[in-house]
Amino acid sequence: MRDRIARALVWMLRLLLPAQGRHAAALTPEPDTQPTPENPWSRPWTGPTKEEAAEFFRQQAETTLELHAIRERRRAAVLATMGTDYPYSYPGAPFPASAFATAGAVSA
């Protein structure tokens, strides 16, 4: 039993303590040959140009209008299932939104 304990102790010490002797050099890792990445704080921040920012906001405006139309159509569909008229209209509609002006109409 003492032999097993001694072997386990030696094994643990070999794992925890650094190696010594002529074979210790073979266990050391080789130095990293990869170049160190450039520090992002060493140069000034470069933001988008005026044209890039304008294009981004134009795309956001188009997306917002599309989402608004989708939300309005869904709201009209939900209210229609409840039996309430919603003054939903779109460009080129055969009837104006004022055609929905009834007592049960919901204002937007």
C-alpha positions as a Python dict, from the first residue, in 0.01 Angstrom:
ca = {
    (1, 'M'): (0, 0, 0),
    (2, 'R'): (286, 237, 82),
    (3, 'D'): (438, 165, -257),
    (4, 'R'): (119, 276, -436),
    (5, 'I'): (100, 593, -232),
    (6, 'A'): (466, 672, -302),
    (7, 'R'): (422, 614, -676),
    (8, 'A'): (111, 834, -684),
    (9, 'L'): (299, 1107, -498),
    (10, 'V'): (595, 1091, -736),
    (11, 'W'): (359, 1098, -1034),
    (12, 'M'): (181, 1407, -896),
    (13, 'L'): (510, 1584, -824),
    (14, 'R'): (628, 1518, -1179),
    (15, 'L'): (313, 1683, -1310),
    (16, 'L'): (333, 1985, -1081),
    (17, 'L'): (706, 2062, -1063),
    (18, 'P'): (917, 2176, -1357),
    (19, 'A'): (1141, 1921, -1520),
    (20, 'Q'): (1517, 1921, -1450),
    (21, 'G'): (1813, 1772, -1626),
    (22, 'R'): (1917, 1737, -1987),
    (23, 'H'): (1566, 1642, -2111),
    (24, 'A'): (1405, 1949, -1959),
    (25, 'A'): (1495, 2158, -2265),
    (26, 'A'): (1291, 1926, -2487),
    (27, 'L'): (978, 1992, -2281),
    (28, 'T'): (989, 2372, -2306),
    (29, 'P'): (755, 2506, -2573),
    (30, 'E'): (899, 2674, -2878),
    (31, 'P'): (864, 3052, -2891),
    (32, 'D'): (560, 3181, -3080),
    (33, 'T'): (661, 3268, -3436),
    (34, 'Q'): (334, 3451, -3508),
    (35, 'P'): (367, 3830, -3518),
    (36, 'T'): (187, 4012, -3242),
    (37, 'P'): (-131, 4184, -3362),
    (38, 'E'): (-127, 4560, -3392),
    (39, 'N'): (-275, 4743, -3099),
    (40, 'P'): (-601, 4905, -3219),
    (41, 'W'): (-545, 5200, -2987),
    (42, 'S'): (-216, 5289, -3153),
    (43, 'R'): (-391, 5456, -3448),
    (44, 'P'): (-689, 5691, -3459),
    (45, 'W'): (-1038, 5555, -3513),
    (46, 'T'): (-1159, 5575, -3869),
    (47, 'G'): (-1532, 5616, -3902),
    (48, 'P'): (-1757, 5589, -4203),
    (49, 'T'): (-1746, 5859, -4465),
    (50, 'K'): (-2030, 6100, -4519),
    (51, 'E'): (-2149, 5902, -4821),
    (52, 'E'): (-2141, 5570, -4631),
    (53, 'A'): (-2341, 5719, -4345),
    (54, 'A'): (-2599, 5867, -4583),
    (55, 'E'): (-2640, 5531, -4759),
    (56, 'F'): (-2681, 5352, -4425),
    (57, 'F'): (-2953, 5591, -4308),
    (58, 'R'): (-3129, 5572, -4645),
    (59, 'Q'): (-3144, 5192, -4619),
    (60, 'Q'): (-3270, 5219, -4259),
    (61, 'A'): (-3546, 5458, -4369),
    (62, 'E'): (-3660, 5217, -4642),
    (63, 'T'): (-3663, 4924, -4397),
    (64, 'T'): (-3854, 5130, -4139),
    (65, 'L'): (-4122, 5223, -4392),
    (66, 'E'): (-4160, 4859, -4499),
    (67, 'L'): (-4192, 4745, -4137),
    (68, 'H'): (-4447, 5018, -4067),
    (69, 'A'): (-4661, 4899, -4360),
    (70, 'I'): (-4638, 4537, -4243),
    (71, 'R'): (-4736, 4635, -3888),
    (72, 'E'): (-5031, 4837, -4017),
    (73, 'R'): (-5156, 4548, -4234),
    (74, 'R'): (-5131, 4307, -3942),
    (75, 'R'): (-5317, 4547, -3714),
    (76, 'A'): (-5596, 4580, -3976),
    (77, 'A'): (-5616, 4200, -4007),
    (78, 'V'): (-5641, 4149, -3630),
    (79, 'L'): (-5908, 4415, -3592),
    (80, 'A'): (-6101, 4268, -3887),
    (81, 'T'): (-6112, 3931, -3710),
    (82, 'M'): (-6266, 4112, -3410),
    (83, 'G'): (-6525, 4281, -3635),
    (84, 'T'): (-6378, 4632, -3612),
    (85, 'D'): (-6307, 4843, -3918),
    (86, 'Y'): (-5959, 4990, -3933),
    (87, 'P'): (-5896, 5293, -4156),
    (88, 'Y'): (-5623, 5117, -4352),
    (89, 'S'): (-5540, 5258, -4691),
    (90, 'Y'): (-5248, 5246, -4930),
    (91, 'P'): (-5143, 5442, -5237),
    (92, 'G'): (-5366, 5348, -5529),
    (93, 'A'): (-5640, 5201, -5309),
    (94, 'P'): (-5989, 5201, -5467),
    (95, 'F'): (-6129, 5379, -5160),
    (96, 'P'): (-5987, 5642, -4923),
    (97, 'A'): (-5933, 5597, -4550),
    (98, 'S'): (-6226, 5833, -4486),
    (99, 'A'): (-6458, 5563, -4619),
    (100, 'F'): (-6399, 5377, -4293),
    (101, 'A'): (-6517, 5667, -4075),
    (102, 'T'): (-6786, 5483, -3884),
    (103, 'A'): (-6878, 5461, -3518),
    (104, 'G'): (-6663, 5148, -3467),
    (105, 'A'): (-6351, 5284, -3637),
    (106, 'V'): (-6022, 5288, -3449),
    (107, 'S'): (-5797, 5590, -3483),
    (108, 'A'): (-5433, 5530, -3559),
}
